[in-house]
């Protein structure tokens, strides 16, 4: 009879009773928690609300959401406890109805719709809080604005010696001298200018480069509110070069080319008005400008005639150079006294025509007999005495041994008249002659 179950013996076995109680407790707990009749409500917080503009607003009008795209809501759900407790924010999709959004502005009553988004579906969505979404949208546009410079704290170390020149701003994000800003039209419309602000305060005696920050300003010079806009420079450095200008007084001087012997070493042959220029600029810019003046103030007798002995010379002043008084041109007077011109013609003969720079092994002959319309210039009393026989013609072969018909340049001189020259015109440096070059 020992094998028969004895309730009395079981109840007095503490170990068996403990195991049985534990199993029974787990079964009861599972029935209570997961039983089909056990249902509950639960609120899931922090569910993102998806806000997407329709095709007309987004594509046709080019609108974007400025505020309200990061909204979240709480969702109340109901169902079996075993399902409800597994739900997360990712299992529910909230979307705002934007069909009424067809123009820029603020919309505060867009209905939020909730749908099931996960594998679990055996539950109900009771409510969404808040049940409406608010957004602000605007047309997205862009502006290309020239960047100015603000260097209020930078001054000259010695105003008698130095001046602060025009600062130059540079950045990889800039397009030429401008910066591109994109964002809501309502914000961009408030931007009147963009400045590169240098916050350093210092005295300069030489050119220096500073880091700068770009700032958008409104029409009153205050910082514009463009929190929803972006500049190309957000990830690029902005540098401002502040040049220091030096003072230099340049006395104008002249050079002569192709001058006849009587004038080659003459003093004060050209006088200028003004006679000097006072400049503020960097040393390289001043030196470059002085070279330009040297070219501008070079006078070629090949191009001088009685009609252009008074000349107005226009200056090309770089932006970074300051000319005191704002001088833009100078006048030059070539002091040759009473000169006049006269036209002569010369028969080309062996006695008055020579070939220069003629290479060995070739022979040159003229295909023309006369050189017409030779304009000679000089003092009036000398010009009246000139004869065609006073002219000497030198034909330059230029060391070129090419055979056949060739056009060569001839220059005319008057050896016995050191104060007379030949005027060839503004673009020429001699007269063209048709010749034949043959082998000897």
C-alpha positions as CSV (number, residue, x, y, z in Angstrom):
1,X,0.0,0.0,0.0
2,X,3.1,2.2,0.2
3,X,2.7,3.1,-3.6
4,X,-0.8,4.6,-3.1
5,X,-1.1,8.4,-3.1
6,X,-1.6,9.7,0.4
7,X,-3.0,13.2,0.6
8,X,-2.2,13.4,4.2
9,X,1.4,12.5,3.6
10,X,1.6,15.0,0.6
11,X,0.3,17.8,2.8
12,X,2.9,17.1,5.4
13,X,5.7,17.1,2.9
14,X,6.9,20.8,3.0
15,X,9.1,20.4,-0.1
16,X,6.4,19.1,-2.3
17,X,3.9,21.6,-1.1
18,X,6.4,24.5,-1.9
19,X,7.0,23.3,-5.5
20,X,3.3,22.8,-6.1
21,X,2.5,26.2,-4.8
22,X,5.1,27.9,-7.0
23,X,3.8,26.1,-10.1
24,X,0.2,27.0,-9.2
25,X,1.2,30.7,-8.7
26,X,2.9,30.9,-12.1
27,X,-0.2,29.4,-13.8
28,X,-2.5,31.8,-12.0
29,X,-0.3,34.8,-12.9
30,X,-0.2,33.8,-16.6
31,X,-4.0,33.4,-16.7
32,X,-4.5,36.7,-15.0
33,X,-1.9,38.6,-17.2
34,X,-2.3,37.0,-20.6
35,X,-5.8,35.6,-20.4
36,X,-8.1,36.5,-23.4
37,X,-10.5,38.5,-21.1
38,X,-7.7,40.7,-19.7
39,X,-7.7,44.0,-21.6
40,X,-6.3,47.5,-20.8
41,X,-5.7,51.0,-22.0
42,X,-2.2,52.5,-22.4
43,X,-0.8,55.9,-23.6
44,X,2.3,55.8,-25.8
45,X,4.2,59.1,-25.7
46,X,6.7,60.6,-28.1
47,X,5.2,59.3,-31.3
48,X,6.7,61.4,-34.2
49,X,4.2,63.2,-36.5
50,X,5.1,63.0,-40.1
51,X,4.4,66.3,-42.0
52,X,4.7,66.2,-45.8
53,X,3.6,69.0,-48.1
54,X,1.6,68.0,-51.2
55,X,3.0,68.1,-54.7
56,X,1.4,71.5,-55.6
57,X,2.9,73.2,-52.5
58,X,6.3,71.5,-52.6
59,X,7.0,71.2,-56.3
60,X,4.9,73.8,-58.0
61,X,5.3,76.6,-55.4
62,X,8.6,75.5,-54.1
63,X,7.4,75.6,-50.5
64,X,9.1,74.0,-47.4
65,X,8.1,73.6,-43.8
66,X,9.9,76.2,-41.7
67,X,8.5,75.3,-38.2
68,X,6.5,72.3,-36.9
69,X,8.3,69.4,-38.7
70,X,9.6,67.9,-35.4
71,X,6.3,67.5,-33.6
72,X,5.4,64.5,-31.5
73,X,2.1,63.3,-29.9
74,X,0.8,60.8,-27.4
75,X,-1.4,58.0,-28.6
76,X,-4.0,56.1,-26.4
77,X,-4.5,52.4,-27.3
78,X,-6.7,49.6,-26.0
79,X,-6.4,45.9,-26.3
80,X,-5.2,42.7,-24.6
81,X,-2.5,43.3,-22.1
82,X,-0.1,40.9,-23.9
83,X,-0.3,43.0,-27.1
84,X,-0.6,46.5,-25.6
85,X,2.6,46.1,-23.5
86,X,4.6,45.3,-26.5
87,X,3.7,48.4,-28.5
88,X,6.3,51.2,-29.0
89,X,6.3,54.5,-30.8
90,X,7.6,52.8,-34.0
91,X,4.4,50.7,-34.2
92,X,2.2,53.7,-34.8
93,X,2.4,56.1,-37.8
94,X,1.1,59.6,-37.3
95,X,0.6,61.9,-40.3
96,X,-0.7,65.4,-40.5
97,X,-3.3,66.2,-43.2
98,X,-1.7,69.0,-45.4
99,X,-4.2,69.0,-48.2
100,X,-5.3,72.5,-47.1
101,X,-1.7,73.9,-47.4
102,X,-1.6,75.7,-50.7
103,X,0.1,79.0,-49.9
104,X,2.8,80.3,-47.5
105,X,1.7,80.9,-43.9
106,X,0.9,79.3,-40.6
107,X,-1.5,76.4,-40.3
108,X,-2.6,75.5,-36.7
109,X,-5.4,73.0,-37.3
110,X,-4.0,70.2,-39.5
111,X,-5.7,66.9,-38.5
112,X,-3.3,64.2,-37.2
113,X,-4.2,60.8,-38.4
114,X,-3.0,57.6,-36.7
115,X,-2.5,54.2,-38.4
116,X,-0.9,50.9,-37.2
117,X,2.6,50.5,-38.5
118,X,4.0,47.3,-37.0
119,X,3.3,43.6,-37.0
120,X,1.0,43.9,-34.0
121,X,-2.5,44.8,-35.1
122,X,-4.8,43.3,-32.5
123,X,-5.6,46.5,-30.7
124,X,-7.5,49.8,-31.1
125,X,-6.2,53.3,-31.4
126,X,-8.5,55.4,-29.2
127,X,-7.1,58.9,-29.5
128,X,-4.2,61.2,-30.4
129,X,-3.1,64.1,-28.2
130,X,-2.7,66.7,-29.6
131,X,-5.2,65.8,-32.4
132,X,-4.1,68.7,-34.6
133,X,-0.7,69.8,-35.8
134,X,0.6,73.3,-36.4
135,X,3.2,74.2,-39.1
136,X,4.6,77.3,-40.7
137,X,5.7,77.1,-44.3
138,X,7.2,79.4,-46.8
139,X,8.5,79.6,-50.4
140,X,12.2,78.5,-50.5
141,X,14.4,80.9,-52.4
142,X,18.0,82.2,-52.5
143,X,19.9,85.4,-52.9
144,X,23.4,86.2,-54.1
145,X,24.6,89.2,-52.0
146,X,27.9,91.0,-52.3
147,X,29.9,90.8,-49.1
148,X,31.0,94.1,-47.5
149,X,33.7,94.3,-44.7
150,X,33.5,95.7,-41.2
151,X,36.8,96.4,-39.5
152,X,35.8,98.9,-36.8
153,X,38.6,98.0,-34.5
154,X,41.5,98.2,-37.0
155,X,43.3,101.5,-37.3
156,X,46.6,102.9,-38.8
157,X,49.6,102.8,-36.5
158,X,50.7,106.2,-37.8
159,X,48.3,108.2,-40.0
160,X,51.1,110.4,-41.3
161,X,52.9,107.3,-42.8
162,X,50.1,104.8,-43.3
163,X,46.6,104.5,-44.3
164,X,44.2,101.6,-44.1
165,X,43.3,100.5,-47.7
166,X,40.2,98.8,-49.0
167,X,39.8,95.4,-47.2
168,X,39.4,92.3,-49.4
169,X,37.3,89.4,-48.2
170,X,37.9,85.9,-49.5
171,X,36.4,82.5,-48.9
172,X,36.0,79.2,-50.8
173,X,32.3,79.6,-50.3
174,X,32.1,82.9,-52.1
175,X,31.2,83.4,-55.7
176,X,33.4,86.2,-56.9
177,X,32.7,88.8,-54.2
178,X,29.3,87.5,-53.1
179,X,27.8,84.8,-50.9
180,X,24.7,82.7,-51.6
181,X,22.0,82.5,-49.0
182,X,19.1,80.1,-49.2
183,X,16.0,79.9,-47.0
184,X,12.4,81.1,-46.5
185,X,11.4,84.1,-48.7
186,X,10.0,86.0,-45.7
187,X,13.3,85.9,-43.9
188,X,15.5,86.6,-47.0
189,X,13.4,89.6,-47.8
190,X,14.7,91.2,-44.6
191,X,18.3,90.9,-45.6
192,X,19.7,94.1,-46.9
193,X,23.4,93.3,-46.8
194,X,26.0,90.8,-45.7
195,X,29.2,91.9,-43.9
196,X,32.4,90.1,-43.0
197,X,33.0,91.2,-39.4
198,X,36.6,91.3,-38.1
199,X,36.4,91.4,-34.3
200,X,40.1,92.1,-33.8
201,X,41.3,95.5,-32.5
202,X,44.8,96.5,-33.4
203,X,47.0,99.1,-35.0
204,X,48.6,98.2,-38.3
205,X,51.8,99.3,-40.0
206,X,51.8,96.5,-42.6
207,X,49.2,94.4,-44.5
208,X,47.6,91.6,-42.4
209,X,45.0,88.9,-42.8
210,X,42.3,88.3,-40.3
211,X,39.6,85.7,-39.6
212,X,36.1,87.0,-40.1
213,X,32.5,86.0,-39.5
214,X,29.7,86.7,-42.0
215,X,26.7,88.5,-40.6
216,X,23.4,89.3,-42.4
217,X,22.0,92.8,-41.7
218,X,18.6,94.4,-42.3
219,X,18.0,97.9,-43.7
220,X,18.6,99.5,-40.3
221,X,22.0,97.8,-39.9
222,X,20.7,95.4,-37.3
223,X,21.3,91.6,-37.4
224,X,18.7,90.0,-39.6
225,X,16.7,87.1,-38.2
226,X,17.6,84.3,-40.6
227,X,17.5,81.3,-38.3
228,X,16.0,79.1,-40.9
229,X,18.4,80.2,-43.7
230,X,21.8,78.8,-44.6
231,X,24.9,80.4,-46.1
232,X,27.5,78.6,-48.3
233,X,30.1,79.7,-45.8
234,X,28.9,77.7,-42.8
235,X,31.7,75.1,-43.2
236,X,34.2,77.4,-44.9
237,X,36.7,79.9,-43.4
238,X,36.3,83.6,-44.2
239,X,39.4,85.7,-44.3
240,X,39.8,89.5,-44.7
241,X,43.0,91.0,-46.0
242,X,43.5,94.5,-44.6
243,X,46.1,96.4,-46.8
244,X,48.3,99.1,-45.3
245,X,48.9,101.9,-47.8
246,X,52.2,103.9,-48.0
247,X,52.5,107.5,-49.2
248,X,54.6,108.3,-52.2
249,X,55.0,111.4,-54.3
250,X,55.9,110.6,-58.0
251,X,57.4,113.4,-60.1
252,X,56.4,112.8,-63.7
253,X,59.2,112.3,-66.2
254,X,59.4,111.3,-69.8
255,X,61.3,109.2,-72.3
256,X,61.8,109.7,-76.0
257,X,62.1,107.1,-78.8
258,X,63.2,107.7,-82.4
259,X,64.1,111.2,-81.5
260,X,66.3,113.2,-84.0
261,X,69.7,114.1,-82.7
262,X,68.8,117.7,-81.8
263,X,66.2,116.5,-79.3
264,X,67.6,113.3,-78.0
265,X,69.3,114.9,-75.0
266,X,67.2,118.1,-74.7
267,X,66.1,119.1,-71.2
268,X,62.5,119.9,-70.3
269,X,61.3,118.9,-73.7
270,X,58.0,117.7,-72.1
271,X,56.1,119.5,-69.4
272,X,53.2,117.8,-67.5
273,X,50.1,119.2,-65.7
274,X,50.1,118.2,-62.9
275,X,53.8,117.8,-62.7
276,X,53.6,115.2,-59.9
277,X,51.1,112.7,-58.4
278,X,50.7,111.9,-54.7
279,X,49.8,108.3,-54.1
280,X,48.6,106.0,-51.3
281,X,49.0,102.3,-52.0
282,X,50.9,99.2,-51.2
283,X,54.4,99.1,-52.5
284,X,53.8,96.5,-55.2
285,X,50.8,98.5,-56.5
286,X,52.7,101.8,-56.5
287,X,55.6,100.2,-58.3
288,X,53.3,98.7,-60.9
289,X,51.6,102.1,-61.4
290,X,55.0,103.8,-61.8
291,X,55.8,101.4,-64.6
292,X,52.5,102.2,-66.2
293,X,53.3,105.9,-66.0
294,X,56.7,105.3,-67.6
295,X,55.0,103.7,-70.6
296,X,52.3,106.4,-70.7
297,X,54.9,109.1,-70.7
298,X,57.1,107.7,-73.5
299,X,56.8,109.8,-76.6
300,X,57.7,108.3,-80.0
301,X,58.8,110.8,-82.7
302,X,57.5,108.3,-85.3
303,X,54.0,109.3,-84.0
304,X,54.5,113.0,-83.4
305,X,53.2,115.7,-85.7
306,X,52.4,119.4,-85.2
307,X,48.8,118.4,-84.4
308,X,49.5,116.3,-81.4
309,X,52.1,118.1,-79.4
310,X,49.5,118.7,-76.7
311,X,48.2,115.4,-75.4
312,X,45.8,114.3,-72.7
313,X,46.9,111.1,-71.1
314,X,44.3,109.0,-69.2
315,X,45.4,107.2,-66.1
316,X,44.4,103.6,-65.3
317,X,44.2,103.7,-61.5
318,X,43.9,100.3,-59.7
319,X,41.1,100.1,-57.2
320,X,43.6,99.5,-54.4
321,X,45.5,102.8,-55.3
322,X,44.5,106.2,-54.1
323,X,45.5,109.3,-56.1
324,X,45.2,112.4,-53.9
325,X,42.9,114.9,-55.6
326,X,41.3,112.1,-57.6
327,X,43.4,112.8,-60.7
328,X,42.3,110.7,-63.6
329,X,44.3,112.3,-66.4
330,X,47.4,114.4,-67.1
331,X,48.3,116.7,-69.9
332,X,51.6,116.6,-71.7
333,X,53.0,119.5,-73.7
334,X,55.9,118.7,-76.1
335,X,58.0,121.9,-76.3
336,X,59.2,121.8,-79.9
337,X,58.4,125.4,-80.6
338,X,57.0,126.4,-84.0
339,X,57.1,123.2,-86.0
340,X,55.2,122.3,-89.2
341,X,54.9,119.3,-91.5
342,X,55.5,118.9,-95.2
343,X,54.9,116.1,-97.7
344,X,57.6,115.0,-100.1
345,X,58.1,112.2,-102.6
346,X,61.5,110.6,-103.5
347,X,62.7,108.7,-106.5
348,X,64.3,105.5,-105.2
349,X,67.8,105.2,-106.6
350,X,71.0,103.5,-105.7
351,X,72.3,106.7,-104.2
352,X,69.6,107.3,-101.7
353,X,68.4,103.7,-101.0
354,X,70.3,101.1,-99.0
355,X,69.4,97.6,-97.7
356,X,70.2,96.9,-94.1
357,X,70.4,93.6,-92.3
358,X,70.7,91.8,-95.6
359,X,71.8,88.2,-95.1
360,X,74.7,86.8,-97.2
361,X,73.9,85.0,-100.4
362,X,70.8,87.0,-101.4
363,X,70.2,90.1,-103.5
364,X,67.3,92.6,-103.0
365,X,65.8,94.7,-105.8
366,X,62.9,97.2,-105.6
367,X,59.7,96.7,-107.5
368,X,58.8,100.3,-106.9
369,X,60.5,103.5,-108.2
370,X,59.0,106.1,-106.1
371,X,58.1,106.6,-102.4
372,X,55.2,109.0,-102.1
373,X,53.6,110.9,-99.3
374,X,56.6,111.2,-97.0
375,X,55.6,113.4,-94.1
376,X,58.5,115.4,-92.6
377,X,58.2,117.5,-89.5
378,X,60.5,120.1,-88.0
379,X,61.0,123.8,-87.4
380,X,59.2,125.9,-90.0
381,X,62.3,127.7,-91.2
382,X,64.0,124.4,-91.9
383,X,61.1,122.6,-93.4
384,X,60.8,125.2,-96.1
385,X,64.4,124.4,-97.3
386,X,64.0,120.7,-97.6
387,X,64.3,118.9,-101.0
388,X,63.7,115.3,-102.0
389,X,67.4,114.9,-102.5
390,X,67.9,115.3,-98.7
391,X,66.0,112.1,-98.0
392,X,67.8,108.8,-97.4
393,X,65.8,105.5,-97.4
394,X,66.9,102.4,-95.5
395,X,65.1,99.2,-96.4
396,X,65.2,96.6,-93.6
397,X,65.6,93.0,-94.8
398,X,65.6,91.8,-91.1
399,X,68.1,89.0,-91.8
400,X,65.5,86.9,-93.5
401,X,66.9,85.0,-96.6
402,X,63.4,84.0,-97.9
403,X,63.3,84.3,-101.7
404,X,60.6,85.8,-103.9
405,X,58.4,88.9,-103.7
406,X,58.4,90.4,-100.2
407,X,57.1,93.5,-98.6
408,X,59.8,95.2,-96.5
409,X,59.7,98.2,-94.3
410,X,61.6,101.3,-95.2
411,X,62.6,104.2,-92.9
412,X,63.5,107.7,-94.0
413,X,66.1,109.9,-92.5
414,X,67.5,113.3,-93.2
415,X,71.2,113.1,-92.2
416,X,71.9,116.8,-92.7
417,X,69.0,118.0,-90.6
418,X,69.3,116.8,-87.0
419,X,66.1,118.6,-85.9
420,X,63.8,117.1,-88.6
421,X,61.9,113.8,-88.3
422,X,59.5,111.7,-90.3
423,X,55.9,111.1,-89.1
424,X,54.7,107.6,-90.0
425,X,51.3,107.7,-88.3
426,X,49.9,106.3,-85.1
427,X,50.2,102.6,-86.1
428,X,53.2,102.5,-88.4
429,X,57.0,102.5,-87.9
430,X,58.0,103.0,-91.6
431,X,56.7,102.7,-95.2
432,X,56.0,99.4,-96.9
433,X,57.9,98.7,-100.1
434,X,57.4,95.8,-102.5
435,X,60.7,94.1,-103.3
436,X,62.2,90.9,-104.9
437,X,64.7,88.8,-103.1
438,X,66.8,86.5,-105.2
439,X,69.9,84.3,-104.7
440,X,73.2,85.7,-105.7
